[in-house]
Structure formats: structure tokens, C-alpha cells
Amino acid sequence: MSNEEKEVTSSDDKSNSKECESSKTPADSSCEAASPTDGVVTDNQPQSSEEAVHPDTNEVKPDTQSEALPSGEAVSFKLVYNKTKYDIEFPLDGTIKQLKEHLSSIINVLPAMQKVMIKGLAKDEKTLRELGVTKGAKVMVVGSKLDDVVNVNTPKSDSSSSEKPSTTTSTKEPLSKQKLHRKILDKGLPDDVMPGIKNSKDVLPSYPLSGMVNKHGGKVRLTFKLELDQIWIGTKERTEKINMNHIRQVVSEAIEGYEQYHIMGLQLGPTEASRYWIYWVPAQYVDAIRDTVLGK
């Protein structure tokens, strides 16, 4: 008796489903209730929610892999930061950006605050292999800890509003036409001036820049001590050792009639009066000096 009822019920279900298929009314609630596919959909709903989770995890994985260090040949070199030497081993195909992230926990300097020097300022997208780093090479890092930067920049921001009027007045005429600088420029090129190249950008040489003069007409040479994060300004009388993070601004302008040379001012204090003026700076080194000092 029960088997017959089951057969009758199943035949009724089949007939009902056929009727629903023939009547093209998707809004029919009776067909929806009788449709056997409803049970399948509800059974699959948890699966669809799980499938929605998997794409999210799959999307995260490529990002993690892109930040991972490349596998392959590694190179051991000496890192010099703030008079301290570190033994570093890093993949040759790793970029400077990845190296900065690796060094941040070692030297306690944020990647954005680091300047990696390999035959000049190394760009973030370059790899150690492209820069020619070999076993035992010396790589220098220049950078200031966040606390040091905050301490230096705080008084600067307070005085920025008071500096604006003097800045606008000083830019009314070119530097090479101002009386302050004319008395030095009128003396002409120094005998031992270094060759200047117009419209060229070179990295800093390994030797000091010489043949320049200061506002008193005295000879000046610039030595960049990257391992100390310092610039040394040498004259006949003395050598001033200045921390690069104490230099607030670097201004420069081509000398009219001698565009292969620049006037450069290193601002050592909060006002323009603290600028140390240097004349006959070879034009090809101006950008490298600015980038090295300010970390751009």
C-alpha cells in the first residue's frame, strides 16, 4: 500500500514539473514550491558562500608574492650606516626598494627616509645586479630616524610663514645680478675651477669637488661623507662638518654668461641669512648635490 502511494506521489511530482515547464510563468509561486531544483539550490548555497571566500584569498596571494624577495643568487656586502658596518646578504635580483624594506629593521630607519648610495644615489627600481654590486662591496646608506626629522622640521614649519615675504623679495632678480653675488662673480672664473657641463646630470664623483669660492672669495671644496651623513665644507682656514639633516634647503641658479656653472646656497638655519653661498659649482653636479643632501 505504501509503495503504491509513493509511485503515485512521484508520478504527480513529475506531472507537476511538466506543467510548470509548459507554463512559462516564472512568478508562479506554486511552481516554485513544487520545483525539485529548489532543494538543489539551497543545498549549494553554503558552497557558493565558500567559493566567494576563495577568490578573496587568491587575490591576496599575488600581492604577497610580488613583495617577496626573488629567489636565486645572493651577494654578501658591507653596509655602512652612521659609522657602523653591517654584514648583509641579499638577492642580486632584489631591488633597492626591497633592500630598504629589509634594512629598516636592521638600522631602524624607515624605507622612505633611506638613501642608498652605490656609485651615487641608487634608484628604487634598480636591482643590485644592475648596479654592479659584487661580493665584499661597500654600500652606504644615508638617512635620519623619524624622531630626528621631527625635531629638525618642527621649528622650520613655525618659521615658514615668516620667511615667505623675504623669499618673494629675493627672487625679484636673478642671483647673479644681485650686489651680494656680483662682487664675487666679477672677479671671473677661478684658475683651478673644475670643468662645468651645461644641460648635463652626473653622479657625484668619488673625490671632493674643488675650485669653488665662498662669499669672501676664499677657496672651497666639498666632501660628501655619506657614511657619516655629513657634508664637509673645507677652506684654507678650517673644515666645517655639517650633518645633512641640518641643511634646511638647497638653492641654486645658473650664472648668466657662464651657464655651465651655478651659484649654490646651503641653508643651515631657519632664515635665508643662514645660507652658505658657494660660487662656480659645476652644473652637472647640482642635481646630485641637492638629491644627496635632501634625500630626494
WOQUI-V23558 format. One record per helix or strand of 2 or more residues. SS is the DSSP state (H for helix, E for strand). FROM is the first residue (numbers start at 0). TO is the last residue. If there is no record, write none. Layout:
ss:SS from:FROM to:TO
ss:SS from:FROM to:TO
This chain:
ss:H from:1 to:21
ss:H from:28 to:33
ss:H from:36 to:66
ss:E from:73 to:80
ss:E from:83 to:90
ss:H from:95 to:106
ss:H from:110 to:112
ss:E from:113 to:116
ss:E from:137 to:142
ss:H from:145 to:169
ss:H from:174 to:176
ss:H from:178 to:184
ss:E from:208 to:213
ss:E from:218 to:224
ss:H from:225 to:227
ss:E from:229 to:233
ss:E from:238 to:242
ss:H from:243 to:245
ss:E from:248 to:254
ss:E from:257 to:266
ss:H from:271 to:273
ss:E from:274 to:281
ss:H from:282 to:293
